[in-house]
Amino acid sequence: MAAISKEEAHKIIDRMPTNATWDDLIHEIYVRETIERGLAESNAGQTLSVKEIRAEYGLPE
């Protein structure tokens, strides 16, 4: 899991509604971490083509 600064954590919390739950916060953190990981993989060239994905799932081209 990627590191997050206190400032970044505060920004996430500050954007949430006052009636947000712990589950809401966990979801927001999960979504952010997933997006950041995907962007890092993409920037590192760790991507698959649509053709490769279709083949992996047995879908027609």
SELOZA-162783 format. One record per residue (C-alpha): residue number from 1; residue in three letters; chain; x, y, z. Coordinates in steps of 0.1 Angstrom, whole numbers, plus 5000, padded with zeros to 4 digits. Last residue first. Layout:
<recs>
     i    aa   ch     c1     c2     c3
   NUM   ala    A      X      Y      Z
...
</recs>
This chain:
<recs>
     i    aa   ch     c1     c2     c3
    61   glu    A   4884   4903   4692
    60   pro    A   4861   4877   4707
    59   leu    A   4862   4872   4745
    58   gly    A   4880   4843   4762
    57   tyr    A   4888   4863   4793
    56   glu    A   4926   4863   4788
    55   ala    A   4921   4867   4750
    54   arg    A   4900   4898   4755
    53   ile    A   4926   4912   4779
    52   glu    A   4954   4906   4754
    51   lys    A   4935   4922   4725
    50   val    A   4926   4952   4747
    49   ser    A   4964   4957   4752
    48   leu    A   4980   4950   4786
    47   thr    A   4997   4976   4808
    46   gln    A   5029   4976   4829
    45   gly    A   5046   5005   4810
    44   ala    A   5059   5021   4842
    43   asn    A   5035   5050   4838
    42   ser    A   5006   5026   4835
    41   glu    A   5017   5007   4867
    40   ala    A   5020   5040   4886
    39   leu    A   4985   5051   4873
    38   gly    A   4970   5019   4884
    37   arg    A   4985   5021   4919
    36   glu    A   4973   5057   4922
    35   ile    A   4938   5047   4911
    34   thr    A   4937   5018   4936
    33   glu    A   4950   5039   4964
    32   arg    A   4924   5066   4958
    31   val    A   4895   5041   4956
    30   tyr    A   4907   5023   4988
    29   ile    A   4910   5056   5007
    28   glu    A   4875   5067   4996
    27   his    A   4861   5033   5005
    26   ile    A   4877   5033   5040
    25   leu    A   4862   5068   5046
    24   asp    A   4827   5057   5036
    23   asp    A   4830   5026   5057
    22   trp    A   4840   5048   5087
    21   thr    A   4808   5067   5081
    20   ala    A   4801   5101   5065
    19   asn    A   4774   5122   5082
    18   thr    A   4795   5154   5080
    17   pro    A   4800   5149   5042
    16   met    A   4835   5141   5030
    15   arg    A   4858   5166   5013
    14   asp    A   4875   5174   5047
    13   ile    A   4882   5137   5052
    12   ile    A   4900   5133   5019
    11   lys    A   4919   5166   5025
    10   his    A   4929   5155   5060
     9   ala    A   4944   5123   5046
     8   glu    A   4964   5142   5021
     7   glu    A   4978   5165   5048
     6   lys    A   4985   5135   5071
     5   ser    A   5006   5121   5043
     4   ile    A   4997   5089   5025
     3   ala    A   5021   5060   5019
     2   ala    A   5013   5035   4991
     1   met    A   5000   5000   5000
</recs>
